[in-house]
Amino acid sequence: MESNGQNFDLKEEIRTYWSARAATFDESASHKIEDQFGKPNWQMFLRQAMGLGPDEDMEGLHVLDLACGTGEISRMLCSLGAEVTGLDFSETMHTIAKAKLEGQSWRPLLCDAENLATVADNSFDFATTRHLAWTLTDPLAAYAEWLRVLKPGGRLLVNDGDWTRPFSRSYRLKRWLAHLLAPETPRSVEERACDASIRGRLPYSGGLTAQRLREEITSQGLSYSSALNVAPLYHQGMQALPIVKRLRQSSENRYALVFEKIGNT
């Protein structure tokens, strides 16, 4: 399942791009999970994805956090008692996650999310991703690998979004008001150009709808289970944040789908 030369070059650009952003990643309200309101909402969300009750934890479960970045989702999973493997192909991201999760039931795995060659079949009870699918260079290969490493009956949670679909008038109004209150520092011309170049060469450059994601993941053998409501993560879960940051966040165009491995595929 080796990537071709074109994919390799693009993947290295993606690795460099995200590694360069690692130091400030936790400054983003859409990435950092605040403890007072964000943490309990994320814990509830992850329990729902795993089919657990409101008071059940993940103790004894082996969980794979795909593209773990600085370890925020891993932190939530560890707080639920899971044994977590945080996979990322950026050593810079892993360095931050290691410091954050020191002493917890977490281990790093420096690996490409599209090729889990070092991971044995049927290794995990649960796997989860956040904002990874739209960046994949070979999505079908990735979905086949995620299926392979899940145990029979294991579940996959994909939390993503369609970033090309037009936003509603109300969402645009919130963004306008946020800019009026506190204008954002614009990204450099170089960063914008790099971002546009990478996005334009991705398989999902035209957008990734929930329907397309569902069809492509099930085509690789996973069974669709359910869709979860992500609104509480970005509304109730952000109550402690300043109003400007809350205005810039929305669950609009975001979605979360749960899949299950039926049988020993």
Residue frames as qw, qx, qy, qz and C-alpha x, y, z in Angstrom:
[[0.000, 0.888, 0.461, 0.000, 0.00, 0.00, 0.00],
 [0.466, -0.279, 0.062, 0.837, 2.82, 2.36, -0.87],
 [0.245, 0.846, 0.196, -0.432, 2.00, 5.89, -2.01],
 [0.699, 0.522, 0.211, 0.440, 2.98, 6.90, -5.51],
 [0.503, 0.035, -0.079, 0.860, 5.55, 9.67, -6.01],
 [0.110, -0.540, -0.229, -0.802, 2.94, 12.38, -6.41],
 [0.652, -0.653, -0.329, -0.201, 1.19, 11.40, -3.18],
 [0.742, -0.278, -0.249, 0.556, 4.51, 11.23, -1.36],
 [0.301, 0.249, 0.008, 0.921, 5.47, 14.76, -2.39],
 [0.358, -0.596, -0.251, -0.674, 2.05, 16.12, -1.39],
 [0.766, -0.525, -0.369, 0.047, 2.13, 14.22, 1.89],
 [0.622, -0.113, -0.218, 0.744, 5.50, 15.72, 2.77],
 [0.014, 0.407, 0.094, 0.908, 4.12, 19.19, 2.09],
 [0.597, -0.601, -0.335, -0.414, 1.17, 18.43, 4.35],
 [0.779, -0.359, -0.349, 0.378, 3.49, 17.17, 7.11],
 [0.420, 0.102, -0.104, 0.896, 5.62, 20.31, 6.87],
 [0.209, -0.527, -0.240, -0.788, 2.56, 22.57, 6.85],
 [0.688, -0.608, -0.310, -0.244, 0.99, 21.08, 9.99],
 [0.748, -0.213, -0.298, 0.553, 4.30, 20.74, 11.81],
 [0.253, 0.291, -0.040, 0.922, 4.87, 24.46, 11.30],
 [0.407, -0.540, -0.183, -0.714, 1.50, 25.18, 12.92],
 [0.678, -0.278, -0.662, 0.160, 1.99, 22.85, 15.90],
 [0.326, -0.025, -0.455, 0.829, 3.31, 25.49, 18.32],
 [0.254, 0.020, 0.141, -0.957, 0.14, 27.61, 18.03],
 [0.352, -0.214, -0.818, -0.401, -2.37, 24.81, 17.38],
 [0.313, -0.463, -0.767, 0.315, -3.80, 24.87, 20.90],
 [0.007, 0.253, 0.155, -0.955, -4.57, 28.58, 20.56],
 [0.333, -0.108, -0.562, -0.750, -7.42, 27.71, 18.20],
 [0.534, -0.062, 0.470, -0.700, -10.84, 27.43, 19.82],
 [0.854, 0.219, -0.201, -0.427, -11.85, 24.82, 17.25],
 [0.674, 0.299, -0.656, 0.161, -8.95, 22.62, 18.37],
 [0.103, 0.223, -0.714, 0.655, -8.29, 23.23, 22.07],
 [0.526, -0.499, -0.640, -0.252, -10.91, 21.64, 24.36],
 [0.173, -0.531, 0.343, -0.755, -11.74, 23.83, 27.34],
 [0.224, 0.018, -0.927, 0.302, -12.13, 21.89, 30.61],
 [0.287, 0.119, 0.535, -0.786, -15.18, 23.45, 32.29],
 [0.685, 0.392, 0.232, -0.568, -17.73, 22.96, 29.49],
 [0.532, 0.543, -0.553, -0.339, -15.77, 21.50, 26.58],
 [0.044, 0.312, -0.941, 0.119, -14.47, 18.43, 28.37],
 [0.458, 0.157, 0.764, -0.426, -17.82, 17.06, 29.63],
 [0.666, 0.544, 0.039, -0.508, -19.44, 17.65, 26.23],
 [0.432, 0.544, -0.692, -0.197, -16.62, 15.83, 24.46],
 [0.170, -0.183, 0.935, -0.253, -16.75, 13.00, 26.97],
 [0.613, 0.332, 0.512, -0.502, -20.47, 12.60, 26.33],
 [0.595, 0.624, -0.282, -0.420, -19.88, 12.73, 22.57],
 [0.242, 0.461, -0.853, -0.047, -17.20, 10.02, 22.70],
 [0.375, 0.009, 0.845, -0.380, -19.35, 7.81, 24.94],
 [0.681, 0.467, 0.223, -0.517, -22.20, 8.09, 22.43],
 [0.499, 0.600, -0.548, -0.300, -19.89, 7.13, 19.57],
 [0.122, 0.302, -0.938, 0.122, -18.78, 4.02, 21.46],
 [0.622, -0.308, -0.592, -0.410, -22.34, 3.12, 22.44],
 [0.372, -0.100, -0.718, 0.580, -21.73, 3.67, 26.15],
 [0.285, -0.797, -0.532, -0.037, -24.15, 4.99, 28.74],
 [0.021, 0.907, -0.051, 0.417, -23.74, 8.47, 30.29],
 [0.534, -0.750, 0.361, -0.149, -21.90, 7.11, 33.33],
 [0.959, 0.012, 0.187, 0.212, -19.85, 4.42, 31.56],
 [0.090, -0.828, 0.445, 0.328, -16.17, 4.91, 30.88],
 [0.767, 0.527, -0.344, -0.121, -13.77, 3.33, 28.40],
 [0.423, -0.619, 0.654, -0.102, -11.68, 1.52, 30.97],
 [0.678, -0.095, 0.722, 0.096, -9.91, -1.45, 29.38],
 [0.683, 0.674, 0.279, -0.016, -10.63, -0.33, 25.81],
 [0.534, -0.236, 0.381, 0.717, -7.78, 0.08, 23.33],
 [0.331, 0.871, 0.302, -0.201, -8.34, 3.24, 21.32],
 [0.578, 0.097, 0.320, 0.744, -6.57, 4.67, 18.28],
 [0.078, 0.867, 0.167, -0.463, -6.53, 8.47, 17.94],
 [0.672, 0.368, 0.393, 0.508, -5.81, 8.99, 14.25],
 [0.283, 0.581, 0.055, 0.762, -3.87, 12.20, 13.47],
 [0.505, -0.631, -0.506, 0.303, -3.78, 13.00, 17.17],
 [0.159, 0.822, -0.007, 0.547, -1.93, 16.30, 16.67],
 [0.033, 0.532, -0.515, 0.671, -1.20, 17.95, 20.02],
 [0.274, -0.060, -0.918, 0.279, -3.22, 15.31, 21.86],
 [0.373, -0.119, 0.229, -0.891, -6.50, 17.05, 22.70],
 [0.823, -0.069, -0.294, -0.481, -8.79, 14.15, 21.71],
 [0.650, 0.108, -0.698, 0.280, -6.30, 11.74, 23.29],
 [0.003, -0.195, 0.549, -0.813, -6.62, 13.77, 26.49],
 [0.660, -0.114, 0.047, -0.741, -10.40, 13.30, 26.45],
 [0.846, 0.057, -0.500, -0.176, -10.05, 9.58, 25.78],
 [0.440, 0.178, -0.707, 0.525, -7.54, 9.16, 28.61],
 [0.276, -0.205, 0.398, -0.851, -9.91, 10.98, 30.95],
 [0.823, -0.052, -0.096, -0.557, -12.45, 8.25, 30.19],
 [0.721, -0.386, 0.566, -0.103, -10.01, 5.51, 31.18],
 [0.885, 0.463, -0.011, -0.046, -9.07, 4.30, 27.70],
 [0.657, -0.358, 0.430, 0.505, -5.68, 2.90, 26.72],
 [0.450, 0.857, 0.098, -0.230, -4.84, 5.34, 23.93],
 [0.647, -0.037, 0.398, 0.649, -2.45, 5.18, 21.00],
 [0.187, 0.866, 0.079, -0.458, -1.92, 8.62, 19.48],
 [0.699, 0.211, 0.468, 0.498, -0.99, 8.30, 15.81],
 [0.223, 0.935, 0.007, -0.276, 0.50, 11.20, 13.89],
 [0.832, 0.319, 0.100, 0.443, 3.11, 11.60, 11.17],
 [0.159, 0.835, -0.163, 0.502, 4.44, 14.87, 12.61],
 [0.649, -0.111, -0.522, 0.542, 7.17, 14.52, 15.22],
 [0.037, 0.266, -0.188, 0.945, 6.58, 18.16, 16.15],
 [0.630, -0.391, -0.207, -0.638, 2.93, 17.47, 17.01],
 [0.839, -0.215, -0.493, 0.087, 3.95, 14.36, 18.95],
 [0.418, 0.164, -0.459, 0.767, 6.46, 16.33, 21.04],
 [0.303, -0.309, 0.141, -0.890, 3.68, 18.60, 22.30],
 [0.806, -0.259, -0.318, -0.427, 1.29, 15.69, 22.87],
 [0.728, -0.004, -0.590, 0.348, 3.91, 13.72, 24.82],
 [0.152, 0.180, -0.441, 0.866, 4.46, 16.61, 27.24],
 [0.507, -0.254, -0.029, -0.823, 0.72, 17.14, 27.65],
 [0.886, -0.161, -0.244, -0.360, -0.08, 13.47, 28.28],
 [0.323, 0.417, -0.767, 0.366, 2.91, 12.49, 30.40],
 [0.175, -0.119, 0.801, -0.560, 1.95, 9.91, 33.02],
 [0.707, 0.202, 0.219, -0.642, -1.35, 9.00, 31.33],
 [0.700, 0.068, 0.707, 0.073, -2.34, 5.80, 29.52],
 [0.544, 0.813, 0.008, -0.209, -1.13, 7.10, 26.19],
 [0.636, -0.288, 0.492, 0.520, 1.59, 6.08, 23.79],
 [0.317, 0.710, -0.227, -0.586, 2.70, 7.81, 20.58],
 [0.745, 0.176, 0.586, 0.266, 2.85, 6.11, 17.21],
 [0.070, 0.636, -0.334, -0.693, 4.75, 7.98, 14.50],
 [0.405, 0.193, 0.861, 0.239, 2.93, 6.71, 11.45],
 [0.212, 0.032, -0.420, -0.882, 1.02, 7.66, 8.31],
 [0.539, 0.162, 0.531, -0.633, -2.75, 7.38, 8.86],
 [0.737, 0.430, -0.205, -0.479, -3.08, 5.95, 5.34],
 [0.756, 0.303, -0.578, 0.054, -0.64, 3.09, 5.86],
 [0.600, -0.626, 0.355, -0.348, -0.61, 1.41, 9.30],
 [0.745, 0.343, -0.572, -0.001, 1.94, -1.22, 8.30],
 [0.211, 0.323, -0.766, 0.515, 3.34, -1.50, 11.85],
 [0.525, -0.130, 0.430, -0.723, -0.09, -2.07, 13.42],
 [0.095, 0.020, 0.993, 0.063, -1.45, -5.62, 13.70],
 [0.387, -0.330, -0.615, -0.603, -4.88, -6.62, 12.48],
 [0.618, -0.566, -0.504, -0.208, -7.75, -6.43, 14.99],
 [0.469, 0.096, -0.479, 0.736, -5.83, -4.25, 17.47],
 [0.053, -0.053, 0.275, -0.959, -8.34, -1.61, 18.58],
 [0.085, 0.515, 0.813, -0.258, -11.83, -1.46, 20.09],
 [0.160, 0.912, 0.331, -0.180, -12.37, 2.10, 18.89],
 [0.499, 0.028, 0.227, 0.836, -10.72, 4.55, 16.50],
 [0.083, 0.888, 0.381, -0.241, -11.46, 8.23, 16.09],
 [0.468, 0.188, 0.226, 0.833, -10.46, 11.13, 13.85],
 [0.033, 0.853, 0.333, -0.401, -11.10, 14.86, 13.93],
 [0.294, 0.898, -0.130, -0.301, -10.66, 16.95, 10.78],
 [0.435, -0.405, 0.718, 0.362, -8.46, 14.31, 9.14],
 [0.651, 0.368, 0.657, 0.095, -10.55, 12.75, 6.36],
 [0.421, 0.889, 0.144, -0.112, -10.66, 15.87, 4.16],
 [0.050, -0.847, 0.489, 0.201, -6.83, 16.03, 4.13],
 [0.781, -0.131, 0.597, 0.131, -6.21, 12.42, 3.02],
 [0.173, 0.564, -0.564, -0.577, -4.23, 11.88, -0.18],
 [0.380, 0.055, -0.868, -0.314, -5.51, 8.30, -0.64],
 [0.549, -0.257, 0.299, -0.737, -8.81, 8.09, 1.27],
 [0.916, -0.006, -0.228, -0.331, -9.87, 4.59, 0.24],
 [0.646, 0.257, -0.627, 0.351, -6.51, 3.14, 1.28],
 [0.082, -0.327, 0.545, -0.768, -6.87, 4.86, 4.65],
 [0.726, -0.173, 0.111, -0.656, -10.41, 3.55, 5.22],
 [0.890, 0.108, -0.437, -0.076, -9.31, 0.01, 4.37],
 [0.427, 0.291, -0.647, 0.561, -6.47, 0.29, 6.89],
 [0.341, -0.298, 0.403, -0.795, -8.76, 1.63, 9.61],
 [0.885, -0.071, -0.149, -0.435, -11.07, -1.32, 9.05],
 [0.767, 0.236, -0.572, 0.171, -8.16, -3.75, 9.24],
 [0.271, 0.275, -0.646, 0.658, -6.85, -2.58, 12.61],
 [0.556, -0.296, 0.209, -0.749, -10.26, -2.52, 14.31],
 [0.191, -0.035, 0.959, -0.208, -11.38, -5.55, 16.27],
 [0.222, -0.388, -0.787, -0.425, -14.61, -7.27, 15.21],
 [0.322, -0.758, -0.562, 0.073, -17.38, -5.14, 16.69],
 [0.401, -0.343, -0.088, 0.845, -15.00, -2.18, 16.94],
 [0.219, 0.883, 0.410, -0.064, -16.22, 1.30, 16.07],
 [0.454, 0.107, 0.173, 0.868, -14.86, 4.21, 14.06],
 [0.016, 0.869, 0.367, -0.331, -15.85, 7.83, 14.71],
 [0.457, 0.237, 0.285, 0.809, -15.12, 10.35, 11.95],
 [0.061, -0.843, -0.332, 0.420, -15.65, 13.99, 12.93],
 [0.428, 0.027, 0.408, 0.806, -15.18, 16.21, 9.89],
 [0.226, 0.715, 0.295, -0.592, -16.79, 18.87, 7.72],
 [0.556, 0.554, 0.448, 0.427, -17.50, 20.16, 4.25],
 [0.320, -0.583, -0.053, 0.745, -15.38, 23.31, 4.14],
 [0.144, 0.010, 0.505, 0.851, -16.33, 24.28, 0.58],
 [0.058, -0.632, -0.742, -0.217, -20.13, 24.36, 0.94],
 [0.024, -0.553, -0.029, -0.832, -21.59, 27.88, 1.30],
 [0.186, -0.226, -0.720, 0.629, -22.35, 28.99, 4.84],
 [0.054, -0.752, -0.651, -0.089, -25.72, 30.37, 5.87],
 [0.050, 0.766, 0.066, 0.637, -26.52, 34.07, 6.28],
 [0.625, -0.764, -0.017, -0.160, -26.67, 33.72, 10.08],
 [0.862, -0.231, 0.062, 0.447, -23.23, 32.12, 10.21],
 [0.501, 0.440, 0.111, 0.737, -21.75, 34.84, 7.99],
 [0.233, -0.843, -0.097, -0.475, -23.37, 37.46, 10.20],
 [0.781, -0.611, 0.011, 0.131, -21.70, 35.99, 13.28],
 [0.765, 0.034, 0.118, 0.632, -18.34, 36.04, 11.55],
 [0.215, 0.684, 0.147, 0.682, -18.88, 39.65, 10.48],
 [0.473, -0.835, -0.056, -0.273, -19.77, 40.67, 14.03],
 [0.849, -0.392, 0.050, 0.351, -16.72, 38.88, 15.42],
 [0.609, 0.296, 0.133, 0.724, -14.51, 40.71, 12.94],
 [0.067, -0.815, -0.140, -0.557, -16.12, 44.00, 13.91],
 [0.660, -0.748, 0.000, -0.074, -15.40, 43.37, 17.60],
 [0.509, -0.636, 0.519, 0.261, -11.87, 42.04, 17.13],
 [0.677, 0.633, -0.296, -0.229, -10.40, 41.77, 13.62],
 [0.942, -0.149, 0.224, 0.199, -8.37, 38.63, 13.01],
 [0.181, -0.693, 0.521, 0.465, -4.74, 38.93, 12.05],
 [0.816, 0.495, -0.116, -0.274, -4.64, 37.92, 8.38],
 [0.872, -0.159, 0.354, 0.299, -2.41, 35.04, 7.38],
 [0.175, -0.591, 0.460, 0.640, 0.64, 35.84, 5.31],
 [0.631, 0.539, -0.279, -0.482, 0.51, 35.70, 1.52],
 [0.250, 0.412, -0.874, -0.055, 2.92, 32.76, 1.62],
 [0.274, 0.020, 0.881, -0.385, 0.78, 30.78, 4.08],
 [0.628, 0.440, 0.272, -0.581, -2.40, 31.40, 2.10],
 [0.537, 0.558, -0.516, -0.367, -0.66, 30.31, -1.11],
 [0.067, 0.280, -0.952, 0.107, 0.68, 27.14, 0.52],
 [0.444, 0.190, 0.711, -0.511, -2.75, 26.30, 1.93],
 [0.651, 0.526, 0.014, -0.547, -4.44, 26.83, -1.44],
 [0.386, 0.515, -0.727, -0.238, -1.82, 24.75, -3.25],
 [0.094, -0.116, 0.963, -0.226, -2.26, 21.80, -0.90],
 [0.517, 0.327, 0.551, -0.567, -6.05, 21.95, -0.84],
 [0.572, 0.556, -0.220, -0.562, -6.23, 22.12, -4.63],
 [0.403, 0.397, -0.808, -0.165, -4.41, 18.78, -5.01],
 [0.326, -0.091, 0.842, -0.421, -6.37, 16.79, -2.45],
 [0.042, -0.253, -0.914, -0.315, -8.93, 14.18, -3.57],
 [0.096, -0.719, -0.668, 0.168, -11.56, 16.08, -1.57],
 [0.233, -0.086, 0.060, 0.967, -10.59, 19.51, -2.95],
 [0.244, -0.349, -0.469, -0.773, -14.19, 19.98, -4.07],
 [0.529, -0.363, 0.275, -0.716, -15.52, 19.30, -0.58],
 [0.254, 0.017, -0.962, 0.099, -16.37, 16.26, 1.51],
 [0.604, -0.325, -0.088, -0.723, -20.05, 15.78, 2.26],
 [0.537, -0.262, 0.700, -0.391, -21.27, 13.40, 4.94],
 [0.886, 0.299, 0.175, -0.309, -22.99, 11.35, 2.25],
 [0.643, 0.620, -0.449, 0.035, -19.83, 10.91, 0.20],
 [0.078, -0.542, 0.761, -0.348, -17.81, 10.00, 3.28],
 [0.732, -0.072, 0.533, -0.418, -20.41, 7.44, 4.31],
 [0.879, 0.434, -0.034, -0.196, -20.44, 5.84, 0.85],
 [0.499, 0.650, -0.554, 0.148, -16.66, 5.64, 0.57],
 [0.249, -0.457, 0.760, -0.389, -16.04, 4.26, 4.05],
 [0.806, 0.047, 0.465, -0.364, -18.76, 1.59, 3.69],
 [0.774, 0.552, -0.264, -0.162, -17.30, 0.67, 0.28],
 [0.288, 0.564, -0.736, 0.238, -14.19, -0.52, 2.15],
 [0.555, -0.098, -0.824, 0.057, -16.14, -2.87, 4.41],
 [0.025, -0.089, -0.624, 0.776, -17.21, -0.89, 7.46],
 [0.120, -0.604, -0.761, -0.205, -20.90, -0.77, 8.33],
 [0.076, -0.448, 0.031, -0.890, -22.58, 2.60, 8.90],
 [0.275, -0.341, -0.802, 0.407, -24.00, 2.93, 12.41],
 [0.092, -0.856, -0.484, 0.155, -25.22, 6.48, 13.06],
 [0.288, 0.593, -0.014, 0.752, -24.69, 10.22, 12.77],
 [0.438, -0.509, -0.501, 0.546, -23.98, 12.22, 15.93],
 [0.020, 0.954, 0.225, 0.197, -24.99, 15.79, 16.71],
 [0.637, 0.091, -0.200, 0.739, -21.84, 17.93, 16.92],
 [0.073, -0.790, -0.155, -0.589, -23.63, 21.19, 17.87],
 [0.653, -0.750, -0.107, 0.008, -23.12, 20.76, 21.66],
 [0.784, -0.118, 0.015, 0.610, -19.35, 20.66, 21.15],
 [0.347, 0.279, 0.163, 0.880, -19.34, 24.10, 19.56],
 [0.300, -0.679, -0.223, -0.632, -22.17, 25.71, 21.52],
 [0.731, -0.665, -0.051, -0.145, -22.56, 24.44, 25.11],
 [0.895, -0.127, -0.042, 0.426, -18.97, 23.17, 25.01],
 [0.479, 0.326, -0.008, 0.815, -17.61, 26.67, 24.39],
 [0.283, -0.870, -0.368, -0.169, -19.58, 28.66, 26.96],
 [0.599, -0.661, -0.038, 0.450, -16.44, 29.60, 28.88],
 [0.559, 0.129, 0.291, 0.765, -14.76, 31.20, 25.85],
 [0.015, 0.415, 0.044, -0.909, -14.84, 34.93, 25.04],
 [0.564, 0.593, 0.402, -0.410, -17.80, 35.99, 22.92],
 [0.343, 0.712, -0.424, -0.442, -15.62, 36.76, 19.90],
 [0.033, -0.308, 0.940, 0.144, -14.21, 33.25, 19.81],
 [0.422, 0.293, 0.810, -0.283, -17.68, 31.77, 20.24],
 [0.506, 0.684, 0.093, -0.517, -19.03, 33.84, 17.35],
 [0.280, 0.614, -0.642, -0.363, -16.30, 32.46, 15.10],
 [0.126, -0.112, 0.986, -0.015, -17.21, 28.87, 15.93],
 [0.712, 0.145, 0.017, -0.687, -20.14, 26.95, 14.57],
 [0.591, -0.038, 0.806, -0.003, -21.23, 23.37, 14.06],
 [0.646, 0.643, 0.080, -0.404, -22.46, 24.40, 10.62],
 [0.673, 0.597, -0.420, -0.124, -21.15, 22.16, 7.82],
 [0.031, -0.439, 0.867, -0.234, -19.53, 19.92, 10.45],
 [0.879, -0.104, -0.193, -0.423, -20.71, 16.36, 10.99],
 [0.230, -0.448, 0.844, -0.182, -19.78, 13.15, 12.79],
 [0.844, 0.111, -0.345, -0.395, -20.41, 9.63, 11.52],
 [0.514, -0.424, 0.719, -0.197, -20.01, 6.33, 13.39],
 [0.735, 0.306, -0.528, -0.297, -19.16, 3.03, 11.70],
 [0.729, -0.396, 0.515, -0.215, -18.76, -0.51, 12.97],
 [0.237, 0.416, -0.848, -0.229, -16.69, -3.50, 11.92],
 [0.868, -0.028, 0.192, -0.457, -19.03, -6.42, 11.41],
 [0.989, 0.120, 0.036, 0.082, -17.29, -9.77, 11.47],
 [0.597, -0.539, 0.373, 0.463, -13.57, -10.45, 11.08],
 [0.618, 0.781, 0.067, -0.065, -13.16, -8.69, 7.73]]
